[in-house]
Amino acid sequence: MSTVTITSASAGARAGQSLRRTVGRPQRPSRAGGSTSSRRARNTRPRAGDKSPLDQAKGIFDGFFKEKEDPLPVGSTVSPFSLPSSNGGTTAVPASGSKCACLFFYPKSDTPGCKLEGDNFNAQASAFEDKGCQLVGVSIEPVEALCSSNVGRDIELLSDADGSVSAAFDAEMNLVVAKFSARKTFLLSPTGEILAKWSEGKDMGDIKDGGHAKEVLAAIDSLA
């Protein structure tokens, strides 16, 4: 014989009322240490040595903007090269018989800044010659452009038309639509050792008032 349990309507109503009273009643914090949520919050507090979210974000972005290692530091050696010259023919750098060579890369001959830099080096051309220093400018331009911009000067400009020398000196700016020589200056020994170097925006003096040409001359004097 099967057994059937029957619950009366009044008993069900009383059970529903009891359930509603239980659900609607707010939880009281335990005397042993507060509510479960407060204990959980205490357990998630940062521990000693943990990095804050700001420090973590800074670490990520510092990796993106970290300055790349210099591929040609002072003391490294570069190979000699020859390029077409504004004086005609080709010129070797470093020149045979020179005590040192000053090689200044610049973007474009017919821009105001580059014209002033060339004029200021030209104004000191005799001082470089007196110190036995070969002085040449290099740009990723055809030799014809260099010749037209160098009229009336004594300095020599070299055409790095394919950009290979600029790239070898880490002085190439590739802007997708065009390549230019970055503004950098190197002081080389007769064997191609980099004795000093300057980069625009970092440690280069003013190219417009002649400050940069003078600081290169001062560096030559410090080598004596």
C-alpha positions in Angstrom: 0.0 0.0 0.0 1.4 3.4 -1.0 1.5 6.3 1.4 0.4 9.7 0.2 1.2 12.8 2.3 -1.3 15.6 2.2 -0.4 19.1 3.4 -3.3 21.2 4.4 -3.7 24.7 2.9 -3.4 26.3 6.4 -0.1 24.5 7.0 1.2 25.6 3.6 0.3 29.2 4.3 2.1 29.1 7.7 5.2 27.7 6.0 5.1 30.4 3.3 4.8 33.1 5.9 7.7 31.7 7.8 9.8 31.6 4.6 9.0 35.2 3.8 10.0 36.3 7.3 13.3 34.4 6.9 14.1 35.9 3.4 13.3 39.4 4.3 15.2 39.4 7.6 18.6 41.3 7.3 21.7 39.3 8.2 23.3 40.2 11.4 27.1 40.4 11.5 28.7 37.6 13.4 30.3 38.4 16.7 33.4 36.5 15.7 34.7 39.0 13.2 32.0 40.8 11.1 30.1 39.8 8.0 31.5 37.5 5.3 31.8 40.3 2.8 33.9 42.4 5.3 36.2 39.5 6.0 36.6 39.0 2.2 37.5 42.6 1.7 40.2 42.4 4.4 41.6 39.4 2.7 42.0 41.2 -0.6 44.0 44.2 0.8 47.4 44.7 -1.0 50.3 43.0 0.7 53.7 44.5 1.3 55.7 44.6 -1.9 52.6 44.5 -4.2 52.7 47.1 -7.0 49.8 49.6 -7.3 47.8 49.6 -10.5 49.5 53.0 -11.4 53.0 51.4 -11.0 52.0 48.4 -13.1 50.7 50.7 -15.9 53.9 52.8 -15.7 56.0 49.7 -16.1 54.1 48.7 -19.2 54.4 52.1 -20.9 58.0 52.5 -20.0 58.8 49.5 -22.1 57.2 51.2 -25.1 59.2 54.4 -24.8 62.5 53.1 -23.6 65.3 54.6 -25.5 67.0 52.1 -27.8 70.6 51.2 -27.2 73.2 53.3 -29.2 74.5 51.0 -32.0 77.5 53.4 -32.5 78.8 54.5 -29.1 82.0 56.6 -28.7 84.9 54.2 -29.0 83.4 52.0 -31.7 84.9 51.9 -35.2 83.2 52.6 -38.6 84.5 51.5 -42.0 86.0 54.1 -44.3 83.8 55.1 -47.3 83.9 57.3 -50.4 81.0 59.4 -51.8 80.4 61.8 -54.8 81.6 65.3 -53.8 80.3 68.8 -54.5 83.9 69.5 -55.5 83.7 66.9 -58.3 84.9 63.3 -58.2 84.6 61.2 -55.0 86.0 61.9 -51.6 87.3 59.3 -49.1 86.5 59.6 -45.4 88.6 59.7 -43.3 91.0 61.4 -45.7 94.6 60.2 -45.9 96.9 62.3 -43.9 94.3 64.0 -41.8 94.5 64.0 -38.0 90.8 63.5 -37.7 87.5 63.9 -39.7 84.4 65.9 -38.8 81.4 64.4 -40.5 78.1 66.2 -40.2 74.9 64.7 -41.5 72.0 67.0 -42.2 68.5 66.5 -43.8 68.1 68.8 -46.7 70.3 71.5 -48.2 67.7 74.0 -49.2 66.0 74.3 -45.8 66.7 77.3 -43.5 68.2 75.3 -40.6 70.5 73.2 -42.9 71.6 76.4 -44.7 72.6 78.0 -41.4 74.4 74.9 -40.2 76.4 74.8 -43.4 77.2 78.5 -43.3 78.4 78.2 -39.7 80.6 75.2 -40.4 81.9 77.1 -43.5 82.7 80.1 -41.3 85.0 77.8 -39.2 86.5 75.9 -42.2 89.9 77.5 -41.8 89.9 76.6 -38.1 89.2 73.0 -38.9 91.9 73.0 -41.6 94.5 74.5 -39.1 93.8 71.6 -36.7 94.3 69.0 -39.5 90.7 68.0 -39.5 88.8 66.9 -42.6 85.4 68.7 -42.7 82.6 67.3 -44.8 78.8 67.4 -44.8 76.7 64.4 -45.9 73.1 64.3 -47.0 70.8 61.9 -48.8 70.5 64.1 -51.8 71.8 64.0 -55.4 75.2 65.7 -55.9 73.6 68.3 -58.1 71.4 69.6 -55.2 74.5 69.8 -53.0 76.5 71.8 -55.6 73.7 74.4 -56.1 73.3 74.9 -52.3 77.1 75.1 -51.7 77.9 78.0 -54.0 80.3 80.5 -52.4 81.4 78.1 -49.7 84.7 76.4 -49.0 83.3 73.3 -47.3 82.8 70.0 -49.1 79.4 68.3 -49.2 79.0 64.6 -50.1 76.1 62.9 -51.8 74.8 59.8 -50.0 72.1 59.3 -52.6 71.1 55.8 -51.7 71.3 56.4 -47.9 73.7 53.6 -47.3 76.3 55.7 -45.4 73.6 57.4 -43.4 72.2 54.0 -42.4 75.6 52.7 -41.5 76.0 55.7 -39.1 72.5 55.3 -37.7 71.7 58.7 -39.2 68.9 57.8 -41.5 65.3 59.0 -41.2 62.9 56.9 -43.2 59.5 58.6 -43.4 58.0 56.1 -45.8 57.5 58.7 -48.6 61.1 59.8 -48.5 64.4 59.2 -46.7 66.6 62.0 -45.1 69.8 62.1 -43.2 69.2 62.7 -39.5 71.1 65.6 -38.0 74.1 64.0 -36.4 77.8 64.9 -36.2 80.7 62.5 -35.8 84.4 63.1 -35.0 86.5 60.3 -36.4 90.1 59.2 -35.9 92.3 58.4 -39.0 91.4 54.7 -38.4 87.6 55.4 -38.2 87.2 55.3 -34.4 84.4 57.5 -33.2 86.1 60.0 -30.9 83.0 62.1 -30.2 79.4 62.4 -31.5 76.4 64.7 -31.3 72.7 64.3 -32.0 70.1 66.9 -32.6 67.7 67.2 -29.6 70.1 65.4 -27.2 73.6 66.9 -26.9 74.0 69.1 -29.9 74.7 72.8 -29.6 72.7 75.4 -31.5 73.2 74.9 -35.2 71.9 78.4 -36.1 74.3 80.6 -34.1 77.4 78.6 -34.7 77.5 77.0 -31.3 77.6 73.4 -32.6 80.6 74.1 -35.0 82.5 75.7 -32.0 81.8 72.7 -29.7 83.2 70.4 -32.3 86.4 72.5 -32.5 86.6 72.4 -28.7 86.4 68.6 -28.8 89.3 68.5 -31.3 91.4 70.6 -29.0 90.6 68.2 -26.1 92.1 65.3 -28.0 95.5 66.9 -28.2 
